[in-house]
């Protein structure tokens, strides 16, 4: 049903889904790079789950589901993927130190965040800016021309210092985006995962990654500081036993 909504929303026919066009669900637009985004989210989640004890029921369940979905996404490769991968390897080999931050534990590389940035409109008023010229504000004390010049100089020096201290040069780093999945490939992933549109799958993966962070921070696998009172959970145990006999 939801795949049909997407087809109805995308008026223009073609092999590929047009980024940021309506999906048919309110407030949800077509994701520009779903495959590398999901791979990044799933691999990061699996890495962070290693902080949990192997006996953790949450870790076992989440790992199983995440690995299953990761395998589905990774096994679906867009047209031209192998050729693109060869070019990427040459880029990395030329400057391995600069791309070290992008290296994953399995030896591969991910640059999902950069791929999304390439599609983002950086208008000062946001993506819905209509081109209206921004007028200078009259609020607050007015600066003299000398004060204005010193202010701009301080901002430039601060920005330059941050860029100099950073070992992750996002502005000058050259990276070729992964080829896009065809519309049929996206549909196939959605059918195999069975959790709605791929954009919804991404939202769930983002939420899971945040949850892993929160649970790890709270160390939920440790003993409770305040022990439950005797018989506190007996009611639920009796309810469970009764329902199992029905």
N, C-alpha and C positions, 0 to 999 in steps of 0.2 A: 504493500500500500504506500509506504513512504517513498520507495523508489519511484513509484508512479507520480507522486507529488513533485519530486525533483524534475522528472521529465516534463511535466506540465509547466513548471516554473521556468525551465531553460528553453526559451522559445527557439533560439538558434540551433539548428541541427549540426552535428559534427562528431568527430571521434573523441574529442576532449571536452571536459566540463570547464566552463569559463569561470575563473576565480572570482569570488565575491558576488556571484549572481545568487538570487534567492534559491533556497532548497525546497521551498514549499512549507517549511516550518517557520513560524514567526520568530524573528530575531536571529535566525541561523542562516548564515550564508555559506556558499561553497568554499571549502578550504583550499588555499593555493598549493599546498605541498603536504598532503595527508600521509603519504608513505614514510618519508624521513622523519616527520613529526612523531608518528606512532612508534617508529623504531627507537627514536631517542627517548620517548616517555617510558616505553616498556623496558628498555635496557637499563635506564636509570632506576626504575622501580625495583628491578631484580637486584641491582647492585646494592641498593639501600636496604633491601630485605635481609641481606647478609648480617645486618646488625642484630637481627632477632635470633633467638635460639632455634635450632633445627626442630626442636619439639613443639614449637609454637604452632597452634592450629591455624592462626591467621596467616603466618608465613607459608605454611604448606598449601593452604587453599589459594592464596593470592599468587604464589609462585606458579602453581599448576595452571591457573587461568591465564596469567600473563604470558607464560611460555607458549601456551597453545595459540594465543592471539598473535604473539610475535612471529611464530612459525608461519602462520597464515599470511601475514603482511610481508615478511621477508621472501617468501616463496613466490610472491607475485611481483615480477620485475617488469618495469615499463619498457617499451620498445627503445632500443639504443642504449640500454643500461650498461652492457658489457663494454661498449666502445667508450661511453662516458667514464666508466670506472678506470679504464686504462689511462685516460687523460688526467684523471684526478691523481692516480698513483704517480704519474710523472711530475705533477705539480708538487706533491708531498715530498717526493725524493729530491727535488731541487732545493727545497727549504724545509727539511724535517723538523728543525727546532721550532720554527714559527707555527707549525701545525700540530705540535705536540699536545696542545690543549684540547684538540679535537679528537685525539686518539682514544678509542674505547678499549676495554679490557681484552676483547677478542682480537685486537690488532687492526680493526677497521676504523673508519673515520665517520663522524657525523657533523653536519653543519646545518641542522634543521632551523635553528634560530635565525641564522643569516638568510636562509631561503625565504623565510616569512618576511623578514625586513625588506627584502627586495620588492615585495608587493605592497608595502605600506606607504600610504600617502603622508608625507611629513609636513602638511600644511600647518601653520601656527594656530589655526582655529579648529583643527581636527579634520576628519575625513569628510565632514559635511560642509566644509567651508565653501561659500558660493563665490569666492573671488573678490569679495568686498575688501577695500583697502583698510588696513588697521589704522585707526586714528590715535595719535598720541594722547595719553591721559593727562588730565589737568589736576588729578588728585595728588596730594602730598606737596612738600616744598619743592619749588623749582630749582634746578641746578644751573649754575653759570656755565658758559662754554668750557672753561678750564676744568670745572668739576666733572662735567660730562665726559671730557676727554680722558681724565684720570680714571673715571669709573670704567669706561670701555677698555682702557689699558689693563686695569686690574683683572677684568673678566677674561681677557685674552691670555694674560700670564697664568691665571689659574687653570684655564683649559689646557694650555700647552704643558703645564707641569703634570697634570693628570695623565695626559697622553704619553708623556715621557716616562713616567713611573710605571705605566701599564706594560705588562708583557704579553698582552693580547690585543694586537693592533687590528681592531675590527674594520677601521676605515680603509686601510691600505691593503688588507688581505684580499687577494684575488682568488675567488672560488667559483667554479661553474656549478650551477644548480643541477640537481638530479633531474633527468627527464620526467615528464609528467605521466601519470597513469592514464590509460585510456578510460573512457566512461564505462565500457564493459568490464574492465578490470576492477574499477571501483565497485561496481555492482556485484561482482563475484566475491570480493572481500566482504562486502556487507552481508551477502547471503551466508557465507561460511561462518562469520562471527555471530550473526543472528541477533544483533543488538541495535537495530535501527540504521540510520545513515552513518556514514563514516565520520561525519562531523560530530554526531552524538557519541560515537565510540571514542573520539578524541577527548571530548568533554569528560567522559567517564575515566579515561586514562589520566587526565590532568587531576581529577578529584582523588583518584587512588594514590597518585604520587604525593599529593598534599597530606593525605591521611597517613601514609607511611611515615612521613616526616613527623607528624604530630604524635603518632603512637611510639615512634622510636625516641622522641624527645621525652615522653612521659615514662618510658621504660615499662610498658604495660605488662611485660612478662614477669616482673618482679613480684614478690609477695606483697599483699596489701598492708599498708601501714596500720590501718584500723581493721582488725579481724572481724568477720561477721559474727553476730551473736548466735549462740547455740539454737538450732532449729530455725534460723532465719530463712533458709532456702527449702525447708521441708515441704511447704505448701506447693511449691512449684514442682518438686519431685513427685508428690502424690498426684498432681494434675497430669504430669507427663505419663506416669504409670497407668492412670485411668484411661487416658486417651488412647494409649497403645493397645488396650484390651478391647476397645470398641471395634 
